[in-house]
Amino acid sequence: MKPRDLIDLILLAALWGAAFLFMRIAAPVFGPVALVEVRVAIAAACLLALMAWRGGLQHLRSKAAPLLMVGVLHTAVPFVLFSYSVLSITSGFASILNATTPMWTALIAWLWLRQHFRAAQWLGLAIGMAGVAVLVWGKVDFKPGGTQWTATLAIGAGLLGAAAYGLAGNYAKRHLAGVNSLAVATGSQMGAALVLLPFAIWLWPREAIDVRTWGAAFALGIACTALAYILYFRLLESVGAVRALAVTFLIPLFAVFWGGVFLDESVSAQMIVGAAIILLGTALALGLVGAPRVATAAAR
């Protein structure tokens, strides 16, 4: 991996890790749906301008239906679910749930696309599921003022969001193979913004939104979504899908760091052990160690 690729990888992990921090700040004020609408609308505008400059807008018309579906599965649904989850659990905890995405992607590939798995990969899925069990077992690390029930719902939302990423990755592999990657990013953000717009209008907060919260929302849209997608797809072209998946392992590290520095979030031994088991299982399931590699889509 070239120095520029390594810098891109670390910066991408830092941006996607920071997304959980900004969601923690903005979601309680906007609400999950309105926040995601602002986030994806800003990202769509940035990416559309870039795409118009580079050319390739024809892909948005020719692949409108699958791009809309990817927008729902890969953006609207998981973004809303993770924005909901951080209302009750810490950003670091939510990022670890997000790190199960490649595991769900691999499992769905086997169920839907009949992807062949070797013994080591099956072992990886089992280890990953065990890591999730360790992570959520007993008392979880929820936010001050939260309850066990709200934290449980938040965990379920996070896992469902990660599964949605996995489903979207496999759908895109089947229906958008060969389509320009920037077109997929742009079209998915536009589709998500379109689908969420009526719900966001209905659920828009009645109270005024302060500057700090707007700043977090714009940071989500510009830095953690538009810029992050540009970095991610540049990595895909430069180092390939499997190496780009290394970002999945780094996101929780940055999310925990940002949460600890700016929100005074704590890190429990249970979180560390659960995360380590999940990442080990994911590495095995993807074939990064112990078996031939399986290319799957990373998430944020």
C-alpha positions as CSV (number, residue, x, y, z in Angstrom):
1,M,0.0,0.0,0.0
2,K,1.4,3.4,-1.0
3,P,1.8,6.2,1.5
4,R,-1.0,8.1,-0.1
5,D,-3.3,5.1,0.2
6,L,-2.4,4.6,3.9
7,I,-3.2,8.3,4.6
8,D,-6.5,8.0,2.8
9,L,-7.3,4.9,4.8
10,I,-6.5,6.5,8.1
11,L,-8.4,9.7,7.2
12,L,-11.4,7.7,6.1
13,A,-11.5,5.8,9.3
14,A,-11.2,9.0,11.3
15,L,-14.1,10.6,9.3
16,W,-16.4,7.6,9.6
17,G,-15.5,7.3,13.3
18,A,-16.3,11.0,13.8
19,A,-19.7,10.4,12.2
20,F,-20.8,8.6,15.4
21,L,-19.7,11.6,17.4
22,F,-21.6,14.1,15.3
23,M,-24.7,11.9,15.4
24,R,-24.5,11.8,19.2
25,I,-24.5,15.6,19.1
26,A,-27.1,16.3,16.5
27,A,-29.6,13.4,16.7
28,P,-31.2,14.4,20.1
29,V,-32.0,17.8,18.6
30,F,-33.0,17.0,15.0
31,G,-34.3,13.5,15.6
32,P,-32.9,10.6,13.6
33,V,-35.0,11.0,10.4
34,A,-34.6,14.8,10.1
35,L,-30.9,14.6,10.8
36,V,-30.3,11.9,8.1
37,E,-32.3,14.0,5.6
38,V,-30.0,17.0,6.2
39,R,-26.9,14.8,6.1
40,V,-27.8,13.0,2.8
41,A,-29.1,16.1,1.1
42,I,-25.9,18.0,1.8
43,A,-23.8,15.0,0.7
44,A,-25.9,14.5,-2.5
45,A,-25.5,18.2,-3.4
46,C,-21.7,17.9,-3.0
47,L,-21.3,14.6,-4.9
48,L,-23.7,15.7,-7.7
49,A,-21.6,18.9,-8.3
50,L,-18.5,16.8,-8.4
51,M,-20.1,14.3,-10.8
52,A,-21.4,17.0,-13.1
53,W,-17.8,18.4,-13.2
54,R,-16.3,15.0,-14.0
55,G,-19.1,13.8,-16.3
56,G,-21.1,10.6,-16.0
57,L,-24.5,12.0,-15.1
58,Q,-26.0,9.5,-17.6
59,H,-25.5,6.7,-15.1
60,L,-28.0,8.3,-12.8
61,R,-30.7,8.1,-15.4
62,S,-29.9,4.7,-16.8
63,K,-29.7,3.0,-13.3
64,A,-32.3,5.1,-11.5
65,A,-34.2,2.2,-10.0
66,P,-31.3,0.2,-8.5
67,L,-29.7,3.4,-7.3
68,L,-32.8,4.3,-5.5
69,M,-32.9,0.8,-3.9
70,V,-29.3,1.1,-2.8
71,G,-30.1,4.6,-1.4
72,V,-32.8,3.0,0.8
73,L,-30.8,0.0,1.9
74,H,-27.3,1.5,2.2
75,T,-28.1,5.0,3.3
76,A,-31.6,5.8,4.5
77,V,-32.3,2.8,6.6
78,P,-28.9,2.3,8.3
79,F,-28.2,6.0,8.8
80,V,-31.6,6.4,10.5
81,L,-31.1,3.3,12.6
82,F,-27.6,4.3,13.8
83,S,-28.8,7.9,14.5
84,Y,-31.5,6.3,16.6
85,S,-29.1,4.0,18.4
86,V,-26.8,6.8,19.6
87,L,-29.7,8.3,21.4
88,S,-29.3,5.6,24.0
89,I,-25.8,4.1,23.6
90,T,-22.4,5.7,23.3
91,S,-20.8,6.5,19.9
92,G,-18.0,3.9,20.6
93,F,-20.5,1.2,21.3
94,A,-22.5,2.0,18.2
95,S,-19.4,1.9,16.1
96,I,-18.6,-1.6,17.3
97,L,-22.0,-2.7,16.2
98,N,-21.3,-1.1,12.8
99,A,-18.1,-3.1,12.6
100,T,-20.2,-6.3,12.2
101,T,-21.2,-5.1,8.7
102,P,-18.7,-7.2,6.7
103,M,-19.8,-10.2,8.7
104,W,-23.5,-9.6,7.7
105,T,-22.3,-9.0,4.1
106,A,-20.6,-12.3,4.0
107,L,-23.5,-14.2,5.5
108,I,-26.0,-12.6,3.1
109,A,-23.7,-13.4,0.2
110,W,-23.8,-17.0,1.2
111,L,-27.6,-17.1,1.7
112,W,-28.5,-15.0,-1.4
113,L,-25.7,-15.2,-3.9
114,R,-24.6,-18.7,-2.9
115,Q,-21.1,-17.5,-2.1
116,H,-18.9,-20.5,-1.3
117,F,-17.6,-20.6,2.2
118,R,-14.7,-22.6,3.6
119,A,-14.5,-24.0,7.1
120,A,-12.4,-21.1,8.4
121,Q,-15.0,-18.6,7.1
122,W,-17.8,-20.5,8.9
123,L,-15.7,-20.4,12.0
124,G,-15.3,-16.7,11.5
125,L,-19.0,-16.1,11.4
126,A,-19.5,-18.2,14.5
127,I,-16.8,-16.2,16.3
128,G,-18.3,-12.9,15.1
129,M,-21.7,-13.8,16.5
130,A,-20.1,-14.9,19.7
131,G,-18.4,-11.4,19.9
132,V,-21.8,-9.7,19.5
133,A,-23.2,-11.9,22.3
134,V,-20.3,-10.8,24.5
135,L,-20.7,-7.2,23.6
136,V,-24.4,-7.1,24.5
137,W,-24.5,-9.6,27.4
138,G,-25.8,-8.2,30.6
139,K,-25.4,-4.6,31.4
140,V,-24.4,-2.6,28.4
141,D,-22.6,0.8,28.2
142,F,-25.6,3.1,27.7
143,K,-25.7,6.9,27.9
144,P,-26.4,8.6,31.3
145,G,-30.1,8.8,31.8
146,G,-30.8,5.8,29.5
147,T,-32.4,2.5,30.6
148,Q,-31.7,-1.1,29.9
149,W,-34.7,-1.3,27.6
150,T,-33.8,1.7,25.5
151,A,-30.3,0.5,25.2
152,T,-31.5,-2.9,24.1
153,L,-33.6,-1.3,21.4
154,A,-30.6,0.8,20.3
155,I,-28.4,-2.3,20.1
156,G,-31.1,-4.0,17.9
157,A,-31.3,-0.9,15.7
158,G,-27.5,-0.9,15.3
159,L,-27.3,-4.6,14.4
160,L,-30.2,-4.2,11.9
161,G,-28.5,-1.2,10.4
162,A,-25.3,-3.2,9.9
163,A,-27.4,-6.0,8.3
164,A,-28.9,-3.4,6.0
165,Y,-25.4,-2.4,4.9
166,G,-24.7,-6.0,4.2
167,L,-27.8,-6.5,2.1
168,A,-27.1,-3.3,0.2
169,G,-23.6,-4.4,-0.6
170,N,-24.8,-7.7,-2.1
171,Y,-27.7,-6.0,-4.0
172,A,-25.2,-3.5,-5.5
173,K,-22.9,-6.3,-6.5
174,R,-25.8,-8.0,-8.4
175,H,-27.5,-5.0,-9.9
176,L,-24.9,-2.3,-10.2
177,A,-21.8,-4.2,-11.3
178,G,-19.7,-2.1,-13.6
179,V,-21.4,1.2,-12.8
180,N,-19.2,4.1,-12.0
181,S,-18.5,4.1,-8.2
182,L,-19.1,7.9,-7.9
183,A,-22.4,7.4,-9.6
184,V,-23.4,4.8,-7.1
185,A,-22.4,7.1,-4.2
186,T,-24.2,10.1,-5.7
187,G,-27.3,8.3,-6.8
188,S,-27.7,6.5,-3.5
189,Q,-27.5,9.8,-1.5
190,M,-30.0,11.4,-3.9
191,G,-32.3,8.4,-3.5
192,A,-32.1,8.4,0.2
193,A,-32.8,12.2,0.3
194,L,-35.9,11.7,-1.9
195,V,-37.3,8.9,0.2
196,L,-36.7,10.5,3.5
197,L,-37.9,14.0,2.6
198,P,-41.7,13.6,3.4
199,F,-40.9,11.9,6.7
200,A,-38.3,14.6,7.6
201,I,-40.8,17.4,6.9
202,W,-43.4,15.6,9.1
203,L,-40.9,15.0,11.9
204,W,-38.9,18.3,11.7
205,P,-38.2,19.7,15.2
206,R,-40.4,22.5,16.2
207,E,-37.8,24.2,18.4
208,A,-35.0,26.3,16.9
209,I,-31.8,24.4,16.2
210,D,-28.6,25.9,17.6
211,V,-25.5,26.6,15.7
212,R,-23.5,23.7,17.3
213,T,-26.1,21.2,16.2
214,W,-26.2,22.6,12.6
215,G,-22.4,22.4,12.6
216,A,-22.5,18.7,13.5
217,A,-25.1,18.1,10.8
218,F,-23.0,19.9,8.1
219,A,-19.9,18.0,9.3
220,L,-21.8,14.8,8.8
221,G,-22.9,15.7,5.3
222,I,-19.8,17.2,4.0
223,A,-16.9,15.5,5.8
224,C,-18.3,12.2,7.0
225,T,-20.4,11.4,3.9
226,A,-19.4,13.3,0.7
227,L,-15.6,13.5,1.4
228,A,-15.6,10.1,3.0
229,Y,-17.2,8.5,-0.1
230,I,-14.7,10.2,-2.4
231,L,-11.8,8.8,-0.3
232,Y,-13.4,5.3,-0.1
233,F,-13.9,5.0,-3.8
234,R,-10.4,6.3,-4.5
235,L,-9.2,3.5,-2.2
236,L,-11.3,1.0,-4.0
237,E,-9.7,2.0,-7.3
238,S,-6.2,2.1,-5.9
239,V,-5.9,-0.9,-3.5
240,G,-9.0,-3.0,-4.2
241,A,-12.1,-3.9,-2.2
242,V,-10.5,-6.3,0.3
243,R,-7.7,-4.0,1.4
244,A,-10.2,-1.1,1.6
245,L,-12.1,-3.2,4.1
246,A,-9.4,-2.6,6.6
247,V,-11.2,0.7,7.3
248,T,-13.8,-1.4,9.1
249,F,-11.3,-2.4,11.7
250,L,-10.2,1.2,12.3
251,I,-13.5,2.9,12.6
252,P,-14.3,1.8,16.2
253,L,-10.8,2.9,17.4
254,F,-11.5,6.5,16.1
255,A,-15.1,6.5,17.3
256,V,-14.1,5.5,20.8
257,F,-11.3,8.1,20.7
258,W,-13.5,11.0,19.5
259,G,-16.2,10.0,22.0
260,G,-13.7,9.9,24.9
261,V,-12.1,13.2,24.0
262,F,-15.2,15.3,23.2
263,L,-18.1,13.6,25.0
264,D,-16.2,12.0,28.0
265,E,-17.5,8.6,27.0
266,S,-16.0,5.6,28.9
267,V,-14.6,2.4,27.5
268,S,-15.5,-0.8,29.4
269,A,-13.6,-4.1,29.3
270,Q,-16.7,-5.7,27.9
271,M,-16.6,-3.4,24.9
272,I,-12.9,-4.1,24.3
273,V,-13.3,-7.9,24.5
274,G,-16.5,-7.9,22.4
275,A,-14.9,-5.7,19.8
276,A,-11.8,-7.9,19.6
277,I,-13.8,-11.1,19.1
278,I,-16.0,-9.4,16.4
279,L,-13.0,-8.2,14.5
280,L,-11.3,-11.6,14.6
281,G,-14.5,-13.3,13.4
282,T,-14.9,-10.7,10.7
283,A,-11.3,-11.2,9.5
284,L,-11.9,-15.0,9.2
285,A,-15.3,-14.6,7.6
286,L,-13.9,-12.3,4.9
287,G,-10.9,-14.6,4.3
288,L,-8.5,-11.9,5.4
289,V,-6.8,-14.6,7.4
290,G,-7.0,-18.3,7.2
291,A,-8.8,-18.6,3.9
292,P,-9.1,-17.2,0.4
293,R,-10.5,-13.7,0.4
294,V,-14.1,-12.7,-0.2
295,A,-14.7,-9.2,-1.4
296,T,-17.6,-7.5,0.4
297,A,-18.7,-3.9,0.8
298,A,-17.6,-1.8,3.7
299,A,-19.9,0.4,5.5
300,R,-20.1,3.4,7.5
